[in-house]
């Protein structure tokens, strides 16, 4: 990545404000997710409202950043690393916004479970574990973006397989549980939706990391299997 | 988008050096020019891109003290354009040039385009009519001038004059067209017309274009070469150069980080 300044200092300022807005948005999404996990573990239904409110801010930031990207392209016609940065940012914010939506889904699932008077204690540990893993992925992906470190981005991408495996394991456990005791189906289904949302957060973190690799190296590493087939 | 076809060579610079007297303006340039493709030369002022362009039709021969080293091979006949025994006039029959400012002759529209043919000894009225019409159509200006071919070329607008100059260059059926910043004196509409024309022209002729407008290079060319201080820093597919240049100096230039 290029550390040298542009001839136009305004261009440098525009790019750096774009980057800091992305990190600000990422920070909000991280908070949404960690709050949702806390709410799940501790049964804090009141936190749901907070997560939904944060989501509004995240959505507004997504729109603002996309708008800034469009203006920057129109005004500056960025090329090479600048173009990759702007293009990558526009994709990163989409994934961040969706990760935020998943946090909202978790929060709503938590509310349904606790308001029905059910306690997901037995499976709480598995969920908490996968959630921590997905959140770490997102944190590292944002860190890789902040430092434009494609090595760290690659580690995030590799970590996604573990989250996927863990998700499948939780699914198996819950299916067994539901078969053993059909009265738990409603709650188990809610927990499955929560696990699914967490697994999706991992996918979004992986996407962010892939965009970081594109920004830094200009390589599009998405869908490797498909490319080999071509 | 990838360029899938395997292009054939139209010309190739091999270890090309050029001297204005003692000053070395081109330093060991090696570069292919592919047939029926547009190749853009970009770089800051004084980097040698115009010097390089002008070597192709031996423009430098006009001034004493200028000296070439190395070769520019021209295909399919594998002629070295710079060889002393090659007649510059012959070279210019095969390689047309369009300059920064439109430079029509102080003659009628028709005679401007017919000029190169007349120089070649063509005087048959019907042949001239046909070829002039064909060239004017090729330069996308026929509809605008067909009813006033006898008018002075200088009465045309700047953009029209530039297209007339392209028609003049096309009339002798050149194999390679050299454009030296062909739109820098034109407004955006006329520029758009020329760029559209370049896109059409490459179906029949190879184009080498010098431009200061990087977006123009990105829009019109298949290949781009970045030159700096007389050196060819990077040559590659335009799609790659503008997304992921290999050389840091190219990156700095096209992202506007040249200080």
Contacts between the chains, C-beta under 8 A, distances in Angstrom:
chain1	res1	chain2	res2	distance
A	2	B	248	7.9
A	2	B	251	6.1
A	2	B	252	7.1
A	2	B	255	6.5
A	2	B	257	6.3
A	4	B	252	6.1
A	4	B	257	4.6
A	4	B	259	7.7
A	5	B	257	6.7
A	5	B	259	7.8
A	6	B	255	7.0
A	6	B	256	5.0
A	6	B	257	5.5
A	7	B	256	5.2
A	7	B	257	7.0
A	7	B	258	6.8
A	7	B	259	6.9
A	8	B	256	6.5
A	11	B	256	6.9
A	76	B	256	7.9
A	77	B	214	7.9
A	77	B	215	5.5
A	78	B	255	7.0
A	79	B	214	6.7
A	79	B	218	7.3
A	79	B	242	5.1
A	79	B	254	4.5
A	79	B	255	5.6
A	80	B	241	8.0
A	80	B	242	6.4
A	80	B	243	6.6
A	80	B	244	6.7
A	80	B	245	5.4
A	80	B	250	7.8
A	80	B	251	5.1
A	80	B	254	5.4
A	80	B	255	5.2
A	81	B	251	6.2
A	81	B	255	6.2
A	82	B	255	4.9
A	83	B	242	7.3
A	83	B	243	6.6
A	84	B	243	6.8
A	84	B	244	7.5
A	217	B	244	7.9
A	218	B	243	6.1
A	218	B	244	3.2
